[in-house]
Amino acid sequence: AGLSNVTFLVGDIESMQLDGEFDAIVGRFVLMFLRSPAVVLHKLAHHLRPGGIMAFQESDLARLETLPAHPPAN
């Protein structure tokens, strides 16, 4: 889109070194694959500018169901 103020970083979120501050930190289907999601979120929060946004979209696998309801197979 020709934006010069947007940066995307790709890498191992648990080991990558971050420099500076970010206006937003966004992840999708990331936290469920980490050994210590809370540790990573804490680390990332230190790089978020005051008033910045941190947003992660994750699946909730604690409750799996089908709609409409279907009985389990025997």
C-alpha distance (Angstrom), angle and dihedral (degrees) to the residues before:
residue distance angle dihedral
A1 . . .
G2 3.80 . .
L3 3.81 94.5 .
S4 3.79 113.8 155.6
N5 3.81 96.4 -172.6
V6 3.83 97.7 61.5
T7 3.78 125.3 88.8
F8 3.80 129.0 -177.0
L9 3.80 119.1 -161.7
V10 3.78 122.8 -161.3
G11 3.80 122.6 -169.7
D12 3.77 146.9 86.7
I13 3.79 102.3 -39.8
E14 3.80 92.0 -157.8
S15 3.80 95.1 58.2
M16 3.81 108.2 22.2
Q17 3.77 118.5 113.8
L18 3.79 115.1 -129.5
D19 3.78 125.5 -155.7
G20 3.77 125.6 -160.9
E21 3.76 130.5 -6.3
F22 3.79 132.5 -58.7
D23 3.81 132.7 -146.1
A24 3.80 90.3 -147.1
I25 3.80 137.2 12.4
V26 3.80 113.5 -164.3
G27 3.80 131.7 178.5
R28 3.79 135.1 173.3
F29 3.82 122.7 -156.5
V30 3.80 92.0 -14.1
L31 3.80 110.6 113.4
M32 3.81 96.6 59.3
F33 3.82 89.7 63.9
L34 3.81 96.9 51.8
R35 3.79 126.8 98.5
S36 3.81 92.2 -138.5
P37 3.80 112.1 15.7
A38 3.82 92.6 173.5
V39 3.81 91.5 55.7
V40 3.80 91.4 50.7
L41 3.82 92.8 47.7
H42 3.79 90.4 49.9
K43 3.82 90.6 50.7
L44 3.79 92.0 48.2
A45 3.80 92.7 47.8
H46 3.82 89.0 63.2
H47 3.81 88.5 62.7
L48 3.80 96.1 49.4
R49 3.80 117.1 104.4
P50 3.82 116.7 -125.4
G51 3.79 106.5 -82.8
G52 3.81 91.2 18.9
I53 3.78 124.7 139.2
M54 3.79 127.5 -120.4
A55 3.82 112.8 -171.3
F56 3.79 130.2 171.6
Q57 3.80 126.9 179.7
E58 3.79 112.4 -151.8
S59 3.79 137.8 169.1
D60 3.79 119.9 -113.1
L61 3.79 103.5 -139.5
A62 3.81 93.1 172.6
R63 3.78 90.5 91.5
L64 3.77 117.4 37.3
E65 3.77 117.4 176.0
T66 3.77 141.2 150.0
L67 3.75 126.2 -125.2
P68 2.94 115.1 -114.0
A69 3.79 94.0 33.3
H70 3.80 114.7 -103.3
P71 3.81 124.7 -166.0
P72 3.83 116.1 -117.2
A73 3.81 116.4 -97.4
N74 3.81 117.2 -108.1
